Amino acid sequence: MPTRRELLRAACAAGVGVAFPGLLHAGGVAPTPDWERSLIVIELDGGNDGLNTIVPWQDPVYQTKRSSLRIGQVTGLGMATFRTGAATTATGQLGLNLALAPLLDLWSAGEMAVALGLGMAAPNRSHFRGIDIWNTGTSSSATATDGWLQRAVGGAATPGAEFAAHAVLMARASSNPIAGAGVRTLAMQSPERFIADAARLAPLAMPASNAALQHVVRTNNDVVASRQLFEAKVGTPPSFSATFPTGAFGDQCRSVAQMIAAGLKIPIYKLHLSGFDTHSDQADRHAALLTQLGQGIAAIRAALDQSGWWTRTLITTYSEFGRRVEQNGSGGTDHGTAAPHLVFGHAGNINGGLFGVQPGLAYLDGRGDLRETSDYRRLYATAVRFLGYDATAALGATFDRIGEGAGEATPLLKP
């Protein structure tokens, strides 16, 4: 039998992290997920500038504070409620940065929603702590070692021999919203690379003792089982007429579309787009990133629509924080707080449009940053519900889903 070190080296070569202790949710009953559905979460690494993504382009404060960074040409999304004081609101226009023009078809089709003002009380402006909070789904004062999605899916019954993994991490596996015990995660560059790397492993007999070695052997055998499913489903990857953007992010988008279209029973996919820490020279850099984002999402939608899987997919963005209202002296923006996030899905599953309240640019916190108008975990509760899991167990408390809070008339998710 190979040594523990040899097995660990082989598993790492396959880019896999696996853990399987049995976990149950609150009440001792595991939820019954819909294994025909997939959630794609896209990390905008570095802190996306929400004000230049969903743009309050007519706001005089925005025009003044962003003298050279303000976005003048947008596609109007419509009127939104703006928070102008602790208990007062007004209305104003919001527009879509034209770098995201590939998403306009989704907006027109009612397949794009914007959740405004997402954040938390006492936000943290550190990249490391900020993304840790968003990955674990906690308050800013709490710490956790498991991800919010791990708490959602860790105790759910899996579909037997058809089970490939709970999640696939396409990049930056160290930033992991499904970290923890009770889940199988596959970290890979592409399905083809995973199949090739995992082919080095063969099934092994379970040792009678030595818990550490048993875990390593179990990991090995789970990788072998996943490789066999991948080889059967995506050994010949599905082809699409959609055009994916060039580069690493476009490759991630294509790979995820191939895995979903192949019918692999994997509920969660995490993509990663880096470069949003735009302290300087933001205008061109941010536009290029949003172009990749828009092209990638539009291509996923086109590919899954072509293959019949778009009706069973939800996409959402997340990032560690937004940016400050006022541009800095280097043509960029510094670490901020609340920001909008984007949700995409088939019109049969979601209501498109603007949801929530836009933080007012003249009603800032003590450090001069945007005040959150909606707890970011409402977005997570919405995503967990789409998959059929228990959102309260995932988040440790009950949060209203987007559009389903007090005074909100239209839910983001359709019944």
Steps between C-alpha positions, in 0.01 A plus 500: 500500500631851425619705796286778647739757355474349150121502518490861617735599220276325245184658638658844493610440142136436418413830666246350739387561856263243647338452841211277597411495871122462527334829590132577560325834504302653784231260616700198382335485157703552185328703227401349168682698231413527135799331336387621160578862599831685511616817671791691347665753733748744347754663732598851391834494675633828637180688578286595202403866457124471521443869425662462159322170433142598579537873456306783672599708202268795562591542867682834550710353782617222270585749228698716743682227690590312180627793296704286261366153580130569464323292237311732268364250250281227641201291405214606723371228731222712648399684811609371839443596860795685654563522875556869579483483879441267791130480423455689176513391138489653156509366147769526237631346180739209482683389186714210385864562415525451124793262552229257608309540175503121434257471792235722347326207333465332839367822652243539222394137540440540873794269574721750685437639848700758695504476880584849625693612806625162621732511797516450874509690826850613604660393168864402475710666228781243499515278192583193708244551774240636261498198269517269801173651626333463161623140461387392846171691497548644848467842661808720493570424868477121471748246370440159349710231336227361276346669198135598475443258214663218695243552774227485235602181322722313746226284644287450191449153359695449177366320190700181540723392216406808296659733758808676360558776757326763707704774337762585239744785563633629170764733645635637827400198702632669815198733484233241560135548600458123528800429724454253782408143582223298345553612141691388196660786307701474180751774421596500135613702202266318262314167479755371248790580732321341796438179306864484392640570848261266682581220256822448698295360790352151537248363755658387826388263775401673823746428785349347813649763731684834497233768459736740321589242236134401465417862421771515235384174341141622506614820331682297236197282431264797485725664242499178298120484515468864395745451214296208368185717496685787336647269239158361417329840488762744375772279358375651176395850612174646366551763232313829488435771246550761775816712489687505830745781584867423454713449807479314830155623597351406166655154533337462842163600356531250215603220737207560734256513208640168375464331838143618551395420143650152536259427785757459777318509832696782662293771670766769545763655275727783606671726243758766567577828325786699653623857463226705668732667752506814287690752713646663190423538129158352559312616191652267241574215741150485640339523157714209377400286799131576460527416130639157588230452761218597266630292211557197723155504658330559165693207352405268787137595456514444121676164538262371766198630313621312191546180700177528699656558841446873545163430666689325781780751565543811715803733486597757762799724563671579829799708613663590831379862492419790270707814449492846652273769361777751437777418257856526626792701362625212284200468274360214703284418800584360841340228711137569579199314630157426350446422132246348261526141383363334190276194471416316178257220428230379265191720487299206627706502821570864578344842470747737339542863602632720780453372855547685826613851580801679355728648770486877475829668417425789735410268791828334589642325805753649741787427262328648201397170341168366377266359762365155420126488441469121491687222680713311249375169638161566343671429169631171640157403634365553150769284340464218754124494448549465123697180558244362744711516815433638848613864505458535878738212559746649252498848653431428866199731499200583284546766235233619261572407142552787257169670427316315778557731795257737667356746251653323199246413235685276255722202593815444300437126494175384347306235697 
